Amino acid sequence: MTAIHTVNLDRSWWSRHGGAVTVWSLRALLVAALLVGWELAADRWFDITFTSRPSDIWTRLVQWQQDGTLWSNTWITVQEIVYGFVVGAVAGAVTGFLLASAPALYRVLDPFVMALYAIPKVALAPLFIVWFGIGMHMKVLLAAATVFFLVFLNTAAGVREVDRGLIDAVRLMGGGRRDIMIKVVVPSSMTGLLTGLKVAIPYALIGAVIGELVASNRGLGYLINDAAAQFDTAGVFATLAVLSVIAALLNLVVGLLDRRAGRWKPMGADR
């Protein structure tokens, strides 16, 4: 019998992390160059009434941080994003799984679902205000409505694309409907579900902020409206900067979900 010899590769820290360090360094340099160019060009080439400048934006952020405006409103928006995402994702996953498991019912309801999906969610905001007022519930439900359809459609697609050969194999081995659901349909549709969750995370932020922009007395969307009403361009850009940070953190979550989803893909699926 031939012995198998393993060779330990003593890779340096740079060989393991050099690519990531290079990418992040270039990103940091790009951001720094943009900020420096913006600062130098402001009030020379551009009117700061319309564009502000990084130093003024930073001053506004510090001011809001000191008086509590930043954290209180950011916390409200974060809650709306998280609650809206959870409610929409759970409802979308359950509905997508149940409807896709009943092909006849899915075919009947499919055009109605697509018609509702095609409605711009900002158009629902006035109706949601009438139903739920301008409190947090309205923003949570608007974010949930945005997330629902993305998770529903991807989950349903995952269920409908389950390999019929696997289902027939389980039946030949004496498996019942419960075995097919647990051992075939659920694992096979997991990639679709996780893809829907990955795509829907940023849209939860969009739904919550749209609700705040339309009607609100707190939150980051309210800060944007309030700053714009006072021609406080620095305040508007400061709020957008905070939203960008939140979006970046959400993208990190998206990356984790993407890696999780990869565990459910068959070998060679990416080839």
Buried (B, 14 or more C-beta within 10 A) or exposed (E): EEEEEEEEEEEEEEEEEEEEEEEEEEEEEEEEEEBEEBBEEBEEEEEBEEBBBBEBBBEBBEBBEEEEBBEEBBEBBBBBBBBBBBBBBBBBBEBBBBBBBEEEEBEEEEEEBEEEBEEEBBEBBEEBBEEBEBEBBBBBBBBBBBBBBBBBBBBBBBBBEBEEEBBEEBBEEEBEEEBBBEBBBBEBBBBBBBBBBBBBBBBBBBBBBBBBBBBBEBBBBBBBBBBBEEEBBBBBBBBBBBBEEBBEEBEEBBEEBEEBBEEBEEEEEEE
